[in-house]
Amino acid sequence: MTLHDYRKKHGMTLETLASKVGITKQALALIEAGGGCFLTTATRIVAATGGEVDYLDLVVSKQAASS
């Protein structure tokens, strides 16, 4: 499941999920838009979402994947 899908499924705002993960709303928005993130951040997101979010979707930039 993508980060965006998880957030919508659980009725969470960017602010709510970002707070749960321990990052800024802006950082979460960039990750959700496909910008990728560091492994440590991805690990925290996967833990905060109970494993529902696809780990690889977080660490691989959509732009890099399409190249």
N, C-alpha and C positions, 0 to 999 in steps of 0.2 A: 504494500500500500504506500502511496506517496505521502509526503508530509502534509501537503494541502488536503488530500482526501481524508487523512486521519483527523486533521484539525476540524474540518467541516462535519465529519461523521460524529464527532464528539461535541460539536457546538462550541468550540473554543475560538477565542480571538487570537491574533498574533501575540498580543500582550500576555494573555493567560498562559499560552504554551511556552513562550519565551521565558517567562518567570519560572515555570516548572522546570525548564531545562537549565536555566541559569545563564542565559545570554540575552542580548538586547533584542527588542522587537525588530529593529532594522537588520540585524544579523540574520534573524530567523526568516525575514522576508526575502533576503538575498539567497539563502539556502533553498527556500521554497520555490524560488524562481528558477532554480537549476544551477546556481553558482558553485555548488559543491561546498565542502567544509573540511576542516582538519579531522583526523581520525578521533581525537579526543572529544571533539564536539559531537561527531556522529555517534560515538559510543554513549554519550549522555542523552542524546535524542532517542536512541533506540531504547535505553533504559527507562526514560521518562514516558515512553509510549507503550511500554510493556512488550516491545518487540514487534509491534504491528507495522512499524515503518520499515521499509526496505533499506537495509544498511548501505548497499551499493548505490542506491538512488541518492544517498546523501554525500558520498565521498567522490563520486565521479561527476564532474561538470558536464552538463548537457552539451555545452559548446565543444568540449574536448571529445566527447563520445561521438559527435556527428562529423568530426574531421576525418 
